[in-house]
């Protein structure tokens, strides 16, 4: 995906798949790991089952999605308004805070 741009960086304890948490079946986004480590995958039907069984889990995941959306919006604003040096500084801080 050479022409792709990054708009968000989930933390090491974060997740992708916000669209599923919000009830959608599809997303136009692509997820990749950019640093060494491990990732875990949970099938969509299993996640939906767990969310149906636990209102607490569903609430936590919805709050995570909201916080992630805010972070994504702020990253977009910073990318639009900041100088190159400021953007590189922010990018470096985001990456190192997630290692």
JONORFEN-V840273 format. One record per residue. N is the residue number from 1. RES is the residue in one letter. PSI is psi in whole degrees, 0 to 359 (999 if undefined). OMEGA is omega in whole degrees, -180 to 180 (999 if undefined). BURIAL is # if it has 24 or more other C-alpha atoms within 12 Angstrom, else .. Layout:
# JONORFEN-V840273
n:res:psi:omega:burial
N:RES:PSI:OMEGA:BURIAL
N:RES:PSI:OMEGA:BURIAL
This chain:
# JONORFEN-V840273
n:res:psi:omega:burial
1:X:65:-176:.
2:X:332:-177:.
3:X:8:-178:.
4:X:157:173:.
5:X:153:-177:.
6:X:137:178:.
7:X:349:-179:#
8:X:151:178:#
9:X:101:176:#
10:X:144:179:#
11:X:172:-179:.
12:X:329:179:.
13:X:17:-179:.
14:X:194:-179:.
15:X:160:169:#
16:X:178:-179:#
17:X:27:-180:#
18:X:327:-179:#
19:X:323:179:#
20:X:317:179:#
21:X:325:-180:#
22:X:0:174:#
23:X:3:-179:.
24:X:160:177:.
25:X:348:-176:.
26:X:157:174:.
27:X:145:177:.
28:X:3:-174:.
29:X:158:178:.
30:X:141:-180:.
31:X:136:175:.
32:X:153:176:.
33:X:130:-176:.
34:X:352:178:.
35:X:160:179:.
36:X:148:179:.
37:X:194:-179:.
38:X:148:174:.
39:X:158:179:.
40:X:144:-179:.
41:X:137:177:.
42:X:126:-179:.
43:X:143:-179:.
44:X:313:179:.
45:X:323:180:.
46:X:317:178:.
47:X:316:179:.
48:X:321:178:#
49:X:314:-180:.
50:X:320:179:.
51:X:324:178:.
52:X:322:-178:.
53:X:336:-175:.
54:X:105:177:.
55:X:327:179:.
56:X:315:178:.
57:X:314:180:.
58:X:317:179:.
59:X:317:179:.
60:X:315:-179:.
61:X:321:178:#
62:X:322:177:.
63:X:322:177:.
64:X:314:-180:#
65:X:318:179:#
66:X:313:-180:.
67:X:321:179:.
68:X:321:178:#
69:X:321:177:.
70:X:314:179:.
71:X:318:180:.
72:X:318:179:.
73:X:317:180:.
74:X:324:176:.
75:X:318:178:#
76:X:318:178:.
77:X:315:180:.
78:X:319:179:.
79:X:327:-179:.
80:X:326:-171:.
81:X:334:-172:.
82:X:158:174:.
83:X:168:179:.
84:X:315:180:.
85:X:317:179:.
86:X:319:179:.
87:X:319:179:.
88:X:322:177:.
89:X:314:179:.
90:X:314:180:.
91:X:315:179:.
92:X:316:178:.
93:X:318:180:.
94:X:316:-178:.
95:X:311:-177:.
96:X:332:179:.
97:X:345:-178:.
98:X:356:-180:.
99:X:999:999:.
